[in-house]
Amino acid sequence: MRFDDVCVPLSAAWSSPFVRWQGPAAEINSLDLAHQVTERALAQRGVQWPFHELVLGSTIPQLHSFYAVPTLASRLGLGSIAGPLIAQACATSVACLHVAAASQNGSPMGARLVVASDRTSNGPHLVYPSAASSGGTPRSEDWVLDSFEADPATGQSMLFTAESVAREGGFDKGRLDDLTLRRSQQYEDALADDRAFQRRYMVPITAGTRRRPEEIAEDWGVRPATAESLAGLHPVAPDGVVSYGAQTHPADGAAGLVVTTPAQARALGVDGPVARILSTGFARAEPARMPKAPVPAAFGALQDAGLSLADVDVIKTHNPFAVNDLWFARETGCDLDAMNPFGCSLVYGHPQGPTGARGIIELMWALHDRGGGRGLFTGCAAGDTAAATVIEVS
């Protein structure tokens, strides 16, 4: 879908640190985390946005999430503001941006607040009544673990999709390890000068208890990679090539963006660069080939923007497996080493809903640092799908 007059001011985009699952954020309800991070971010920025709509992305049920949007709106003091709750697995952030941009496109009224928040830690175990089963035994589902383990359409795990694409692409474990090391080195660039890059957008969270609060100001649980440590990890599957080092870890976190128009941003006194949202795109690969899906999603978004890959200056991806980027570079001819400046979800973790938002925010700042240009974000999602967006910073 193409957008003509929609933007996100870089100063109006933020993310919490990502915290490895079962870490210090494991007991924070994702709605509480969304409230905490969004309230802090809006207060720090000091702009009284005339919000017309709240778009909330969250993929893992939490206590009271039936009332998610009105609860968050009330707690943020947004009065009568309402909007949709969106869950599209790893594509949730782009789906939220897509909805907000479509709502804002051509509208002079207000702005749209996009919030994405998820907690993969302590995922719920759901019980479904089934009177027709033997003895009325209920069916059950572990929302997080069972979803990772099998796609109901194919019966295959996400790891299986990565192994299948690695086999088709001829990628051995050494290539996966080499790329993982490169992405880890790029993440280290974001930590340079006392995390100067991340401090532009990262909002701390408070975890722990009232008696023992714990302030988390940076990503928690990221394990430094070396060539030796990666080489020492065995593949997860027998006869496979994907080790735990070459795939992401689940995490907890929240992120947010204000979607508006350039004219309204200036009228409200917002100083600094804006990122124009040019288009979004969604696609699906063949069954059980999830890492392939970012390629058609990217081309779909570029086509709607009236651009080609040659017009793109910076590419960021959500890549839960190193296989994703290898396949993307193979199919597009992109410079594998140049993709994902300042790191990616492969390294700093994947809390589902907010993962894409953080990648898009980092893309905005990477474009800013090079003096502007066009950027592409694309990433896979459950069900062999993917979502992409094209932006421009000038």
Secondary structure, DSSP 8 states (H G I E B T S, - for coil): -B-SS-EEEGGGEEE---EETTSTTTTS-HHHHHHHHHHHHHHHH-----EEEEEEE--S--TTGGGHHHHHHHHTT-TT----EE--GGGHHHHHHHHHHHHHTT--S-EEEEEEEEE-TT--EEEE--TTSGGG--EEEETTHHHHH--TTT---HHHHHHHHHHHHT--HHHHHHHHHHHHHHHHHHTHHHHHHHHTTB--EEEE-SSSEEEE-S-BS-----HHHHHTS-BSSTT---BGGGB--BEEEEEEEEEB-HHHHHHTT--S-EEEEEEEEEEE-STT-GGGTHHHHHHHHHHHHT--GGG-SEEEEE-SBHHHHHHHHHHH---TTTSSTT--HHHH-B-STTHHHHHHHHHHHHHHHTT-EEEEEEEEETTTEEEEEEEEE-
